[in-house]
């Protein structure tokens, strides 16, 4: 993706919101170093959402779901595999905000499930 600068105030706002999600993960026994799917959510004009869908793989994401509304708006869920360390989540938020700025859509946060020491994946 072409480097696009992010509004520092917008980044600070999102990182502050992330703190609550991270706190909840840690309280549920999350092991931050475990790689797992992390979803991000965007809303916007259906044409812009469609363009992100087309570009998702080259941006390092998988398309999970798209919902198109009758009013020309759409919602997009993307996903990538990563850890939930503070630096990895900061990078995810920065990447999502660059998508928001590049495509003119609204970023509406990320989510994942806590991965504990006892969680086993094939």
N, C-alpha and C positions, 0 to 999 in steps of 0.2 A: 504494500500500500504506500502511496506517496505520503511523505511525512507532512502532516497537517498539525499545526500547533493547536493545543487545547487551551481553552480559557482556564487559567489557574483557579479562579473562583468556582467554576463548574466542577473541576476536578476535586477541589477541597470539599465541596458539598457532597459529591458522590462518595469520596473516601470516608467522610464522617458517617454517612448512611451505612457504608460497608461495615463499620465498626460494630454495629448492633448485630448484623448477620454473623460476623466472625465470632463475636462473643457467644452467641447462641450455639454455633458449631462447637466451639471449645468446651462449653458447658455440657455438651452432649458427647464428650469424649473424642472429638475429632482429632485424628493424627494428621496434621497439616502436610506432612511430607508424602502422604499417599496420593498417587495419581488417580483421579476419578473424573467423570463427566461433569462439566460446569456449564450451565445454561445462561444465556443472556437474552433479553427481551427488548424488542424494538417495536415502535408504532409509527405509522406515517402513511403518506400517500401510497396507494397500491403500486404505482409505477416505480417509485423509489425503492419500495420493499422488494419488488420483482428484480430490480437491478442488483440489490444486495444478494438476493437468492442466486443470481447468475454468477456473482463474484465470490460467494462464500468460500468455496474450496480454495481459491488462490489467496484468500485472506486468512486461511488457517482454521476455518470453521466448518461444521456440518449443519445442514438445515434440519431442524427437528419438526417444525410445523409452521404453517402459514394460514392465517384466517383472513379472508377478505370480506369486508362489510359492503352493504349496498350503497353507502355514501362515498365510495372511492377510497376509503381508508383501509389499512391492513395491519395485521399484527404478525410479527415474525419471531420465532424462537430459534436461536442458533446454539451450537454446543461445541466445546472442544475439551480434550482431556488435559488435565493439569493438576497441580497441587493446590492447596489452599494456604500456602505460606503467605505472609504479608507482602513480600515482594512479587510473588506470582499473581496475587489478587490485585495489587496495584497495577501491574502490567495489563491484566485483563480489563480493568476499568479504563485505563488509558486507551487501549485498543478499541473498546466499545465507544468511547467518546470520540475517537477519530472517525469511526464509522458514522456516528451521529452527525458529525460536522461535515464529512465528505458527502453523504447521501441526503442530508437534510431531513433526517428522521429523528424521532425521540427515543433515547435510550431509557429503559425503565428498570434497570438493575439486573442482578445475576442471582443464581441460586444453585444449590447442590445439596447433597445429603452428607451427613457426618459419616466419616470412615473411621472406625475404631480399630484398635489392635486386633480384635477378634473377627473383624470382617475379612472374609476370604473370597477372592475372585479367581475364576479359572484362568 
